[in-house]
């Protein structure tokens, strides 16, 4: 397996982001600010030779990838692989609801009434498990279900036979998915995970076979 750099971009701002709503497997369009931000992200990545590109199949991620595509000639030779494996966490009953109210319902029974409290006291996997527990239908993805899906996406990337040492790979995904990757593949305390990644931000990881290490977060 090759050793390469993985650039992970959060999709551009959406209307649900403005409204402070969870959107998981739901979707809302990019705002004009989200479109402009994706253009800026594309310009920042314009000179990078990507040997492979991957994208969540959610429309907000695909639109962001398309805008970045317009800024980078490498996309002409490596069209993105679009897959549900790279989707955001599924929030079940809480899809489309207010984020602060949802995290209170999720974390308060465990002494952590805000998202920051949950991340500070526990971690992203506990946040997923707490949400499934709080979901009256128990349809939200817990950590086991989430990683079973996302690990299939990571396997798609790491098993790409066309990648060589020193290559660059792009993935466009989502806020909590990005946080989950950083939580799992960084050193404890290396990054402040209570700070959510900005729309259009870039996080860099070094992938060496099955080993992944986060080197930059939310840039």
Secondary structure as GFF3:
##gff-version 3
##sequence-region A 1 219
A	DSSP	beta_strand	3	10	.	.	.	ID=ss1
A	DSSP	alpha_helix	15	18	.	.	.	ID=ss2
A	DSSP	alpha_helix	32	44	.	.	.	ID=ss3
A	DSSP	beta_strand	50	56	.	.	.	ID=ss4
A	DSSP	alpha_helix	59	71	.	.	.	ID=ss5
A	DSSP	three_ten_helix	73	76	.	.	.	ID=ss6
A	DSSP	beta_strand	81	83	.	.	.	ID=ss7
A	DSSP	three_ten_helix	84	86	.	.	.	ID=ss8
A	DSSP	three_ten_helix	92	94	.	.	.	ID=ss9
A	DSSP	alpha_helix	99	107	.	.	.	ID=ss10
A	DSSP	three_ten_helix	108	110	.	.	.	ID=ss11
A	DSSP	alpha_helix	115	121	.	.	.	ID=ss12
A	DSSP	alpha_helix	124	134	.	.	.	ID=ss13
A	DSSP	alpha_helix	143	158	.	.	.	ID=ss14
A	DSSP	beta_strand	168	173	.	.	.	ID=ss15
A	DSSP	alpha_helix	175	185	.	.	.	ID=ss16
A	DSSP	beta_strand	202	208	.	.	.	ID=ss17
A	DSSP	beta_strand	211	216	.	.	.	ID=ss18
###
